[in-house]
Amino acid sequence: MNTIEHWIDGTATPAGSTRTAPVYDPATGQRQARVLLAEPSDVDTAVSAAAKAFESWGNSSLSQRTKVMFAFRELLVRHEDELAGIISAEHGKVIEDARGEIVRGREVVEYACGIADALKGSFSDQVSRDVDVHDFRQPLGVVAGITPFNFPIMVPLWMHPIAIATGNTFVLKPSERDPSASNFVARLYSEAGLPDGVFNVVHGDKVAVDAILDHPQIAAVSFVGSTPIAKYVHERGTAAGKRVQALGGAKNHAVVLPDADLEFAADHLTAAAFGSAGQRCMAISVGVAVGSAGDRLVEILQRKAAEVKVGPGTDPASDMGPLVTEAARERVEQSVARGAEQGAKVVVDGRGLKVEGHEEGFFVGPSLLDEVTPEMDAYRDEIFGPVLSIIRAATLDEAIEVINTNPYGNGTAVFTASGEAARKFQREVKVGMIGVNVPIPVPMSYYSFGGWKDSLIGESPIHGPAGTRFYTRAKVVTTRWPHTEAAFNFPTAT
């Protein structure tokens, strides 16, 4: 069986790891590899390599760094098919979805290619007589990223290109469920000319996470995952004196008003709820049907959910692949069952789905629950699966109140033909990222990604301008150059 090793100081290595975890093919349910799980000593080895590399990389020129980023970007394009296949094989998502996350991640690399503009400082002339002030930003040193299974290429790319382009060195701890994409990226960096030790990958579980959070040479940690773990990472990391980006979970709502094009809205809700088997922090998991939109919207969603083709990610006919693990499938099926027990109407039931030829795969079909209320577990829990819950609201004000009462504030959307309603919605809703007739409003790389409330722990969004600030610190310099004249006489004490 293939053993997936760490990548430290420019080479694949088992380091000192003896523990392993299985890596499954979600479409078949079979183990396809095992991944090494790092001990604290392995994390220390990676950090030591990164610290040594920082001695030169931290003083490298902007031209050198951006040259590497341009080459890395071209390699991502050249190897897109291969990388998408790796993602699909371990995560289960369909190939086109995998390509989509590569493209969105590559946008951050393109932002990093232009990092010189983001790092420009300011200058104030003659703030006092013969005194000037300027500022500039410098890298922190060794920084780290802890990333989730659902986007094994895109979420890490939200972190390390900006960190590296600004002069830091990086240690990545990806999810042990789909680890191979990170090693592939490490090889691409090496081919792009990145010096050994600047980018390192350590695979592992909580042991590795804690070692990263406690390590005295790591200056900053970026994390994306569930809210409970985000809170843990933020608390432990900041207690150790680190900067911490900690992005948590979500319960994203899409409000559909009666004046919306319901076919258009239902198309996008179906894709946003069931794409990637619902395993997205920006997935729409709640539809809020306002007034007379309700019955017709549910009718259209029922039809479209039934049309979703579920199958292995490598099948071009598949719209939706399996869940990542058997435990994830069981959790989703239990959530649908609890919804029915608590009074929700199961309009479409995805439980018990078997895909021909892949009977042992971790498949579950789309589920549509109607007449859900905020008190139900189906609404309260982050299911992280292909389940769309419909809440009915009488007015837009009531819909906004539903969203604002929810503890999460990652993303939301409104479907309407009314500019007035859209403007009211975007101003009054307490959510960090908003779409108007756009169901998954993930911002472009030159903006920053981050929600409100329990979806962002602390005050540091990710990528874009916020990412540049996170991985650098400012210096402000005040200068005076007094006029001096050369003296030809013999110097004295007077």
Residue pairs with C-beta under 8 A, 6 or more apart in sequence:
1 31
1 32
1 33
1 34
2 32
2 33
2 34
3 14
3 20
3 33
3 34
3 35
3 36
4 23
4 33
4 34
4 35
4 36
4 179
4 180
4 183
4 203
5 12
5 13
5 14
5 15
5 36
5 183
5 203
6 12
6 13
6 14
6 15
6 17
6 36
6 38
6 42
6 46
6 200
6 201
6 202
6 203
7 13
7 182
7 183
7 186
7 187
7 199
7 200
7 201
8 15
8 42
8 45
8 46
8 49
8 197
8 200
8 201
8 202
9 46
9 49
9 53
9 196
9 197
9 200
10 190
10 195
10 196
10 197
11 196
12 183
14 36
15 36
15 38
15 41
15 42
15 45
15 46
15 202
16 39
16 41
16 42
16 45
17 36
17 37
17 38
17 39
17 42
17 204
18 39
19 36
19 37
19 39
20 34
20 35
20 36
20 37
21 34
21 35
21 37
21 176
21 205
22 31
22 33
22 34
23 31
23 32
23 33
23 34
23 35
23 90
23 176
23 177
23 178
23 179
23 180
24 30
24 31
24 32
24 90
24 177
24 324
24 325
24 362
25 31
25 32
25 89
25 90
26 90
26 91
26 92
26 321
26 322
26 323
26 324
26 325
26 361
26 362
27 92
27 312
27 313
27 314
27 321
27 322
27 355
27 358
27 361
27 362
27 363
28 358
28 360
28 361
29 326
29 360
29 361
29 362
30 360
32 89
32 90
33 180
35 176
35 179
35 203
36 203
36 204
37 176
37 203
37 204
37 205
37 207
37 208
38 46
38 173
38 202
38 203
38 204
38 207
38 208
38 211
39 207
39 208
39 211
40 207
40 208
40 210
40 211
42 202
42 204
42 208
43 171
43 202
43 204
43 208
43 211
43 212
43 215
44 211
44 215
46 171
46 200
46 201
46 202
47 142
47 171
47 215
47 217
47 218
48 217
49 196
49 197
49 200
50 142
50 169
50 170
50 171
50 197
50 198
50 200
51 141
51 142
51 169
51 217
52 197
53 169
53 195
53 196
53 197
53 198
54 139
54 141
54 142
54 168
54 169
54 198
56 195
57 164
57 167
57 168
57 169
57 195
57 198
58 138
58 139
58 141
58 167
58 168
58 169
59 167
60 167
62 115
62 116
62 119
65 115
65 164
65 165
65 166
65 167
66 112
66 113
66 114
66 115
66 116
66 165
67 193
68 164
68 189
68 192
68 193
68 194
69 109
69 112
69 113
69 115
69 161
69 164
69 165
69 192
70 113
71 191
71 192
71 193
72 109
72 161
72 188
72 189
72 192
72 194
73 106
73 109
73 110
73 113
75 188
75 191
75 192
76 83
76 102
76 105
76 106
76 109
76 188
77 106
79 184
79 188
80 99
80 102
81 99
82 184
83 98
83 102
83 153
83 181
83 184
83 185
84 95
84 98
84 99
84 102
85 95
85 98
85 314
86 180
86 181
86 184
87 93
87 98
87 101
87 102
87 152
87 153
87 178
87 181
88 94
88 95
88 98
88 313
88 314
88 321
89 180
89 313
89 314
90 152
90 177
90 178
90 179
90 180
90 181
91 98
91 149
91 150
91 152
91 177
91 178
91 279
91 313
91 321
91 324
92 277
92 312
92 313
92 321
92 322
92 323
92 324
92 362
93 101
93 276
93 277
93 279
93 313
93 321
94 313
94 315
94 318
94 319
94 320
94 321
95 313
95 314
95 316
97 275
97 276
97 313
97 321
98 153
98 313
101 151
101 153
101 154
102 153
102 154
104 154
104 442
105 151
105 153
105 154
105 155
105 156
105 157
105 158
106 157
107 444
107 445
108 157
108 158
108 161
108 162
108 445
108 463
109 157
109 161
110 445
111 118
111 161
111 162
111 445
111 446
111 463
111 464
112 161
112 162
112 164
112 165
113 165
115 162
115 165
115 166
115 468
118 465
118 468
119 136
119 137
119 166
119 468
119 472
121 134
121 135
121 136
121 137
122 134
122 135
123 132
123 133
123 134
124 132
124 133
124 134
125 132
126 132
127 133
127 478
130 480
130 481
130 482
131 478
131 479
131 480
132 478
132 479
132 480
133 476
133 477
133 478
133 479
134 476
134 477
134 479
135 474
135 475
135 476
135 477
136 474
136 475
136 477
137 166
137 468
137 469
137 472
137 473
137 474
137 475
138 167
138 472
138 473
138 475
139 166
139 167
139 168
139 471
139 472
140 168
140 219
140 220
140 243
140 471
140 472
140 473
141 168
141 169
141 217
141 219
142 168
142 169
142 170
142 171
142 217
142 218
142 219
143 163
143 168
143 169
143 170
143 171
143 218
143 219
143 220
143 221
143 222
143 471
144 170
144 171
144 172
144 173
144 212
144 215
144 218
144 220
144 221
144 222
145 156
145 159
145 160
145 163
145 170
145 171
145 172
145 173
145 221
145 222
145 223
146 173
146 209
146 212
146 221
146 222
146 223
146 224
146 225
146 233
147 155
147 156
147 159
147 172
147 173
147 174
147 175
147 223
147 224
147 225
148 155
148 175
148 224
148 225
149 175
149 177
149 178
149 279
149 324
150 276
150 279
150 280
150 281
150 324
150 384
151 280
152 174
152 175
152 178
152 179
152 181
152 182
153 181
153 185
155 224
156 172
156 174
156 182
156 185
157 185
158 222
158 224
158 449
158 462
158 463
158 467
159 170
159 172
159 222
159 462
159 463
159 467
160 170
160 172
160 199
162 463
162 467
162 468
162 471
163 170
163 222
163 467
163 471
164 170
164 194
164 198
164 199
166 468
166 471
166 472
167 472
168 219
168 471
169 197
169 198
169 199
169 200
170 198
170 199
170 200
171 200
171 201
171 202
171 212
171 218
172 182
172 199
172 200
172 201
172 202
173 201
173 202
173 203
173 204
173 208
173 209
173 212
174 181
174 182
174 201
174 203
176 203
176 204
176 205
177 324
177 325
178 324
179 201
179 203
182 201
182 203
183 201
185 199
186 199
186 200
186 201
189 198
189 199
190 196
202 208
209 233
210 236
212 218
212 221
213 221
213 233
213 236
213 237
213 240
213 242
214 236
214 240
215 240
216 240
218 242
219 242
219 243
220 242
220 243
220 244
220 245
220 470
220 471
221 233
221 237
221 242
221 243
221 244
221 245
222 244
222 245
222 462
222 470
223 229
223 230
223 233
223 234
223 244
223 245
223 246
223 247
224 230
224 247
224 281
224 462
225 233
225 247
225 248
225 249
226 248
226 249
226 382
227 248
227 249
227 382
227 408
227 454
227 455
227 457
228 248
229 248
230 246
230 247
230 248
230 249
230 457
231 246
231 248
231 457
233 244
233 246
233 457
234 244
234 246
234 457
234 458
237 243
237 244
237 246
238 244
238 458
243 460
243 470
244 457
244 458
244 460
245 458
245 460
245 461
245 462
245 470
246 456
246 457
246 458
246 460
247 281
247 449
247 450
247 451
247 455
247 456
247 457
247 461
247 462
248 408
248 451
248 454
248 455
248 456
248 457
249 281
249 382
249 408
249 410
249 454
249 455
250 281
250 282
250 283
250 285
250 382
250 408
250 410
250 411
250 451
250 455
251 285
251 286
251 379
251 380
251 382
251 406
251 407
251 408
251 410
252 282
252 283
252 284
252 285
252 286
252 408
252 410
252 411
252 412
252 413
253 284
253 286
253 287
253 288
253 399
253 402
253 403
253 406
253 412
253 413
254 265
254 268
254 269
254 272
254 284
254 286
254 287
254 288
254 412
254 413
254 414
254 415
254 439
255 288
255 290
255 393
255 396
255 399
255 400
255 403
255 412
255 413
255 414
255 415
255 416
255 425
256 262
256 265
256 269
256 287
256 288
256 289
256 290
256 293
256 297
256 414
256 415
257 290
257 291
257 293
257 396
257 414
257 415
257 416
257 417
257 418
257 421
258 290
258 291
258 292
258 293
259 416
259 417
259 418
259 421
260 293
260 415
260 416
260 417
260 437
261 415
261 417
262 293
262 296
262 297
262 300
263 300
264 415
264 437
265 297
265 415
266 297
266 300
266 301
266 304
267 304
268 415
268 437
268 438
268 439
269 284
269 287
269 301
269 388
269 439
270 301
270 304
270 305
270 308
270 366
270 388
271 439
272 283
272 284
272 413
272 439
272 440
273 283
273 284
273 285
273 287
273 366
273 386
273 387
273 388
274 305
274 308
274 319
274 320
274 366
274 386
274 388
275 283
275 319
275 320
276 283
276 320
276 321
277 320
277 321
277 322
277 323
277 364
277 385
277 386
278 285
278 332
278 383
278 384
278 385
278 386
278 387
279 323
279 324
279 328
279 384
279 385
280 440
281 410
281 455
282 410
282 411
282 433
282 440
282 441
282 442
283 384
283 440
284 388
284 413
284 439
284 440
285 382
285 383
285 387
285 388
285 389
286 372
286 379
286 388
286 389
286 390
286 391
287 297
287 301
287 388
287 389
287 390
287 391
288 390
288 391
288 392
288 393
288 399
288 402
288 403
289 297
289 298
289 390
289 391
289 392
289 393
290 393
290 394
290 395
290 396
290 398
290 399
291 393
291 394
291 395
294 390
294 392
297 390
298 347
298 368
298 370
298 390
301 347
301 368
301 388
301 390
302 347
302 348
302 368
305 347
305 348
305 366
305 367
305 368
305 388
306 348
308 319
308 320
308 365
308 366
309 317
309 318
309 319
309 320
310 318
310 319
310 320
310 321
310 353
310 355
310 363
310 365
310 366
311 317
311 318
311 320
311 321
311 355
311 358
312 318
312 321
312 322
312 355
312 358
312 361
313 321
313 322
320 366
320 386
322 329
322 355
322 358
322 361
322 362
322 363
322 364
323 329
323 332
323 362
323 363
323 364
323 385
324 362
325 362
326 362
328 362
328 384
328 385
329 362
329 363
329 364
329 385
331 383
331 384
331 385
332 350
332 364
332 367
332 383
332 384
332 385
332 386
332 387
333 351
333 352
333 364
335 377
335 378
335 381
335 383
335 385
335 387
336 346
336 349
336 350
336 351
336 367
336 369
336 378
336 387
337 351
338 376
338 377
338 378
339 346
339 369
339 372
339 376
339 377
339 378
339 387
339 389
340 346
342 375
342 376
342 377
342 378
343 371
343 373
343 376
344 369
344 370
344 371
344 372
344 376
344 378
344 389
345 369
345 370
345 371
346 367
346 368
346 369
347 368
347 369
347 370
348 365
348 366
348 367
348 368
349 365
349 367
350 364
350 365
350 366
350 367
350 386
350 387
351 364
351 365
351 367
353 363
353 364
353 365
354 363
355 361
355 363
364 385
364 386
365 386
366 386
366 387
366 388
367 386
367 387
367 388
368 387
368 388
368 390
369 378
369 387
369 388
369 389
369 390
370 390
371 390
371 392
372 378
372 379
372 389
372 390
372 391
373 379
373 391
374 380
374 391
374 402
374 405
374 406
376 389
378 387
378 389
379 389
379 391
382 408
391 402
393 399
393 402
396 421
396 424
396 425
400 424
400 425
400 428
400 429
403 412
403 429
403 430
403 431
404 428
404 429
404 430
406 453
407 453
407 454
408 451
408 453
408 454
408 455
409 430
409 431
409 432
409 451
409 452
409 453
409 454
409 455
409 456
410 431
410 432
410 433
410 451
410 452
410 455
410 456
411 431
411 432
411 433
411 434
411 435
411 440
411 441
411 442
411 451
412 429
412 431
412 433
412 434
412 435
412 441
413 434
413 435
413 436
413 437
413 438
413 439
413 440
413 441
414 421
414 422
414 425
414 426
414 434
414 435
414 436
414 437
415 437
416 422
416 425
416 436
416 437
422 436
425 434
425 436
426 434
426 436
430 452
430 453
431 451
431 452
432 450
432 451
432 452
432 455
432 456
432 461
433 441
433 442
433 443
433 449
433 450
433 451
434 441
435 441
442 449
443 449
443 464
445 463
445 464
446 464
446 465
447 464
447 465
448 461
448 462
448 463
448 464
448 465
448 466
448 467
449 461
449 462
449 463
449 464
450 456
450 460
450 461
450 462
450 466
460 466
460 470
461 467
462 470
